[in-house]
């Protein structure tokens, strides 16, 4: 998850006043993405197995794990 400006290849979603930009190709694979804020950070859940298991400690440099 990162801050980004929408491109032609993105879908834009407005959820309770928050705007989410998701790559259309990724959205087709994920089907549905659930985002939850737990007070310590965000957790994302989708139909794609990212192979990370458990909790992700943080993301940096474009990769997570």
Phi and psi restraints in degrees (value plus and minus 20) as a CYANA .aco file:
   2 UNK   PHI    -173.1  -133.1
   2 UNK   PSI     141.8   181.8
   3 UNK   PHI     -96.2   -56.2
   3 UNK   PSI     117.9   157.9
   4 UNK   PHI    -178.3  -138.3
   4 UNK   PSI     139.0   179.0
   5 UNK   PHI    -116.2   -76.2
   5 UNK   PSI     122.1   162.1
   6 UNK   PHI     -84.8   -44.8
   6 UNK   PSI     123.7   163.7
   7 UNK   PHI    -140.1  -100.1
   7 UNK   PSI     152.0   192.0
   8 UNK   PHI     -81.3   -41.3
   8 UNK   PSI     -46.0    -6.0
   9 UNK   PHI    -109.0   -69.0
   9 UNK   PSI      -7.4    32.6
  10 UNK   PHI    -134.6   -94.6
  10 UNK   PSI     134.2   174.2
  11 UNK   PHI    -120.7   -80.7
  11 UNK   PSI     125.1   165.1
  12 UNK   PHI    -136.9   -96.9
  12 UNK   PSI     106.9   146.9
  13 UNK   PHI    -139.9   -99.9
  13 UNK   PSI     117.2   157.2
  14 UNK   PHI    -133.0   -93.0
  14 UNK   PSI      93.0   133.0
  15 UNK   PHI    -141.2  -101.2
  15 UNK   PSI      92.0   132.0
  16 UNK   PHI      30.5    70.5
  16 UNK   PSI      20.9    60.9
  17 UNK   PHI      66.5   106.5
  17 UNK   PSI     -25.1    14.9
  18 UNK   PHI    -119.2   -79.2
  18 UNK   PSI     114.7   154.7
  19 UNK   PHI    -120.1   -80.1
  19 UNK   PSI     111.1   151.1
  20 UNK   PHI    -138.7   -98.7
  20 UNK   PSI     112.0   152.0
  21 UNK   PHI    -129.6   -89.6
  21 UNK   PSI     102.3   142.3
  22 UNK   PHI    -151.5  -111.5
  22 UNK   PSI     112.0   152.0
  23 UNK   PHI     -78.4   -38.4
  23 UNK   PSI     110.4   150.4
  24 UNK   PHI     -79.3   -39.3
  24 UNK   PSI     -61.9   -21.9
  25 UNK   PHI     -83.6   -43.6
  25 UNK   PSI     -62.4   -22.4
  26 UNK   PHI     -84.7   -44.7
  26 UNK   PSI     -60.5   -20.5
  27 UNK   PHI     -83.4   -43.4
  27 UNK   PSI     -56.8   -16.8
  28 UNK   PHI     -81.5   -41.5
  28 UNK   PSI     -59.3   -19.3
  29 UNK   PHI     -95.2   -55.2
  29 UNK   PSI     -59.7   -19.7
  30 UNK   PHI     -96.1   -56.1
  30 UNK   PSI     -47.0    -7.0
  31 UNK   PHI      46.7    86.7
  31 UNK   PSI     -80.4   -40.4
  32 UNK   PHI    -162.0  -122.0
  32 UNK   PSI     119.7   159.7
  33 UNK   PHI    -143.1  -103.1
  33 UNK   PSI     106.4   146.4
  34 UNK   PHI    -127.4   -87.4
  34 UNK   PSI     108.9   148.9
  35 UNK   PHI    -138.1   -98.1
  35 UNK   PSI     109.8   149.8
  36 UNK   PHI    -150.4  -110.4
  36 UNK   PSI     116.0   156.0
  37 UNK   PHI    -123.9   -83.9
  37 UNK   PSI     103.0   143.0
  38 UNK   PHI    -128.4   -88.4
  38 UNK   PSI      -4.1    35.9
  39 UNK   PHI      71.8   111.8
  39 UNK   PSI     -44.0    -4.0
  40 UNK   PHI    -129.9   -89.9
  40 UNK   PSI     -32.5     7.5
  41 UNK   PHI     140.8   180.8
  41 UNK   PSI    -188.3  -148.3
  42 UNK   PHI    -126.4   -86.4
  42 UNK   PSI     126.4   166.4
  43 UNK   PHI    -142.7  -102.7
  43 UNK   PSI     121.6   161.6
  44 UNK   PHI    -140.2  -100.2
  44 UNK   PSI     119.8   159.8
  45 UNK   PHI    -154.5  -114.5
  45 UNK   PSI     112.8   152.8
  46 UNK   PHI    -168.3  -128.3
  46 UNK   PSI    -199.2  -159.2
  47 UNK   PHI     -97.3   -57.3
  47 UNK   PSI     -19.9    20.1
  48 UNK   PHI    -119.9   -79.9
  48 UNK   PSI     108.5   148.5
  49 UNK   PHI    -105.3   -65.3
  49 UNK   PSI      89.6   129.6
  50 UNK   PHI    -107.2   -67.2
  50 UNK   PSI     -20.9    19.1
  51 UNK   PHI      48.4    88.4
  51 UNK   PSI       1.3    41.3
  52 UNK   PHI    -111.5   -71.5
  52 UNK   PSI     -49.4    -9.4
  53 UNK   PHI      38.9    78.9
  53 UNK   PSI     130.4   170.4
  54 UNK   PHI      32.7    72.7
  54 UNK   PSI    -164.7  -124.7
  55 UNK   PHI    -119.0   -79.0
  55 UNK   PSI     122.4   162.4
  56 UNK   PHI    -106.7   -66.7
  56 UNK   PSI     105.7   145.7
  57 UNK   PHI     -93.3   -53.3
  57 UNK   PSI     -39.8     0.2
  58 UNK   PHI     140.0   180.0
  58 UNK   PSI     142.4   182.4
  59 UNK   PHI    -145.7  -105.7
  59 UNK   PSI     120.1   160.1
  60 UNK   PHI    -177.6  -137.6
  60 UNK   PSI     132.8   172.8
  61 UNK   PHI      42.7    82.7
  61 UNK   PSI       4.1    44.1
  62 UNK   PHI      65.3   105.3
  62 UNK   PSI     -21.2    18.8
  63 UNK   PHI    -152.6  -112.6
  63 UNK   PSI     140.1   180.1
  64 UNK   PHI    -152.3  -112.3
  64 UNK   PSI     120.9   160.9
